[in-house]
Amino acid sequence: MTRRNFTDGTSSIANTFSTIWTGWKQERPGYVLEVKNGKVPGGITENTYLRKTFTVWSDLGADVHMPILYYPGWRTMIDTKETPINYITDGTIRFRVPQGKHSVTVEFTQTPVRLFADIISAVTLVWLSGWGILGLYANRHRHGSA
């Protein structure tokens, strides 16, 4: 745990949760948000693991980079309009903000596949719990205990 190349993985210890779009990152970036050709007055106003909001001002249009590993479900909204994420470069979130002042939200959302898996998991949990309770009830009455 004292070796920096082991503890400075981008998404977990030793990059165990890296995605297919990113290779090994030697160390964690020293920034949360990088904006080229623009400014972020007031910084990031909401900064949680799953949601970041901020305002970008730019005279020419800005290139925004967030060293968050891309995975399906991440989306970027500029003034409530979804904009594409470029993750091909290095597997992290990059996008373009047009000229002017714009409100930006980057958030991790539910995908249809994950929603389906969550529903299957919940139904299975309820079924197994019910099966276990009925099994206990049947055993108690089969052996005559109350």
BELCORKA-V539922 format. One line per field, one symbol per residue. ss: DSSP state (@ for helix, = for strand, . for the rest). psi: psi as a letter, one per 30 degrees, with the letter a starting at -180 (. if undefined). A space follows every 10 residues. Layout:
ss: ???
psi: ???
//
This chain:
ss: ...@@@@... ..@@@..... .......... ...===..=. .....==... ========.. .========. ...=====.. ===..=.... .======..= ========.. .@@@@@@@@@ @@@@@@@@@@ @@@@@@@@@@ @@....
psi: ffkefefhle flkghfgllf fkakkelklg lfkkjkglli kfajfkilef kkklkkkkff kkkkkkhkkk kkfklkkjhg kkkkkjfeeg glkklkklka kkkkkklklk leeeeeeeee eeeeeeeeee eeeeeeeeee feggl.
//
